[in-house]
Amino acid sequence: MVEGTYRCVRTTLPNFDGARTSRRGHPTEAIVDAVVELLREAGGGRPVTLVLHDWGCYWGHAAHHRAPELVSRVASLDVAPHYHPTLGAALGIMAYQWWLFGAFTVGGPIGDAMTRAMARAAGAPAPSARIHAWMNYPYRNIWADLVTGRAGKLTRGYYPTCPLLFVYGEKKPFMFHSASWLRHVQKAGGQIAALPVDHWVMKDTSFVRLLERWLARTRPS
């Protein structure tokens, strides 16, 4: 990014970035509420641009749905708010998420080792020292949300028409979006980009320039 062009606010989620702040993590509703408050504080009375990735998409889209007046545009990376996996994708997702859910439950050195092994297999760019079992509470949350029906309620009816950018990696065993979401982005006049990388689309050298151009093109008047 060009220095001085944007004011960027990055939030560190509980138990992430190497910290161990809460053994049990936090429930989904508490995190979504916190993200809404963050948007309100960061915007200072003006709507902000959301740039979301991974769990940030799960919580960030829900926060946008809850308080649409706080957001002017959304760039979501690799994970869509609406997703209907194929059978193969569903089995793959269950395999790695239940592994990490198990690592969270076990905790300690064994849970840390399980988590780091999965991170290496998935090509996660974070240093191993910052990866630990306590980070996995979102996997407990998502399955509790699915069983109770909360997951569907978070983004039920959520089809934003603000400027949208959806970027996903092509080199993954399965996708985290459905064709229906791509159709919605296109219908809303948004932009879709598929990059020749894995889940971490930021690895691609073209990503920053792609984001810069979208931000410039959709800049609010």
N, C-alpha and C positions, 0 to 999 in steps of 0.2 A: 504494500500500500504506500501511496505517497505520504510522506510524513506531514502531519498537521492537517490532512484532509478530513479525517474522521476522528471522533472521540469514541474509543472502544472501551466497553466495560465487559470484563471477563469474570465470570463467577466460578468459584471452586465449590463443587458439591461436597456435602458431608462425606468424610472418609476417603476422598479422592486427593490426588496430587501428593501422595505419600503420607497424608495425615490419617490418624485413627481417632476420630472425635466421638464416635458413638458405636458401641458394639452391635446394637440392634438396628442402626440406621434410622431412617425416618419413613413414615407412611407416605404413600403417593399424594394424598390430599394435602398434607403439610408442605410437601415440596412444591406442589403447584401453587398453593397460597403464597409461599415464599417467593416464587418466581414472579407472580403478579405484583407483589410489593416491590421487588427489585426493579421491574419495568417502570413502575410508578415513580420510584425514587430516581432511577437513572434518567428518565425522560424529563423530569422537572416540569411537568405540565405539557410536554410535547410528545407525540408518538415516536417510538423508536423503531429501528430496523432489527429484526431478529435474525441471527445466523446460528443455526442449530445443527447438531450432529449427534447421532447415536441416542443415548438416553436424553440428551437435550431436546431431541425431536419429540420424544414421548411426553415429556413434561412441558416443553415450550409451546407445542401446538395446543395442549390443553389449557395453558395459561392464556394464550391468544384467544381461544374460544370463549374463555371465561371473561376476558376483559379486552374485547376487540378494539376499543377506543385508544388503547395504550400502544398499539402497533401500527406502523404505516406500511410495512412490507416484510416479507419473510423469505429467507434463503434456507432451505432445509437440505441437509447433506446425507444421502444414502438411506434414510429411514423415512417412510411416508406415514402420515397420520391414519390412513386407512389401508389395511393390508389383509389380503385373503390368500395365504400361502397354498401352494400346491402340496400334495401329499408328501412328496420328497422333501420339499423345503420345510414342511411342518416337522418331519422326523429329524431333520438336521438341526432345526432350531431347538427342539426338545432335548436333543442329545447334549448340545453344548450348554444350554441354559440350565438344565438339571445338574450337569456336572458342576457348574459354578454355584448353583443354589446349594449343592452338597458341600462345596468348599466353604461357603459362608456358614453353614450349619456346624460343620466340624471346627472351623477356625484354627487358631494356633499354627504351628509350623507346618502341619499337614495341609491345612486349608490354604496357607500361603503358597505352598509348593504346587498344589493343584491349580491354583489361580494363575501362577506364573507359567506353568506348563501350557495351559490353554492360551495364555497371552502370546507365548512364543509360537504356538501352532497357528494362531490367527494373524501373526505378523504385527501385533500391536507395537506402535513406535515408542511407548513410554519406557523409561529405564526400569529394569527389573526391581530395583530397590523401592520404587514407588508403587509397586503392585502387591496387593495383599488381599486376604480373604474378606476383610470387612467391606471392601468395595462392592461386594456382590449382593448387597441387600436389595438392589433394584430387581434382581431375578426372583427373590422372594415376593416382592411387591407385585410384579407383573402377573405371576401365577395366581396370587391371591385376588388380584383385580379381575383376572379372567374368570376364575371360579365364581366370584360374587357378582359378576356383571358390571363392575365399576369401570373396567377397561373400555367397554363400549360407550358408556355414558360420558367419559372424558371428552370425546370428540364427536359425539352423536350430532349429526346435522352440521358438522364443521366442514364447510367448503368455501374457504375464503376467496374473495375476489380482489383483494389488494394485490399489488405486484408480487409475483411469486417466481422463485428460482428453485429448481430441484436438480441436484447434481448427484449422480450415483456412480459407483464403481462397477465395471463390467466383469472384472476378474474375481468373482466370488463363487462359492459352491451353489449359492442360492441368493435371490434378491430379497430386499426388505421393502418392496413396494409392489403394487398391482397395476395392471394396465388401466384400471378405472381411475387411479390417481393421476397417471400421466395424461389421460383424456381430460380430466378436470383442469389440470395446469394449463394445457393447451387451450381449452375453452375459455379460461379466464384471461388469456393473453399472456400467460407466463412463459418462462424459458426452461427448457429441459436440456441437460448435458450429460452424456455418458462418457466417462473417462476410462482409459485402459489401465486401471489400478484396482486395488481391492477395496475393502470397506473404508479405509482411510483415504478419502479422495484428495485430501490436502497434500498427499505425497506427490501428486502429479504436478509437474513444473508449470503447467498451463492454468492451474486452478486459481491462483491469486489474480492473474490478469483477467480471467473469466469473471471472477467476482467483481473486480474493479469496474469492468465495462458494464455489468448489470447494475451496479450501484449508480454509476454515472447516468445510465440511460433512464433509470426509474427514480432519479432524485426528485423529491417533492418540490413543487414550486414554492 
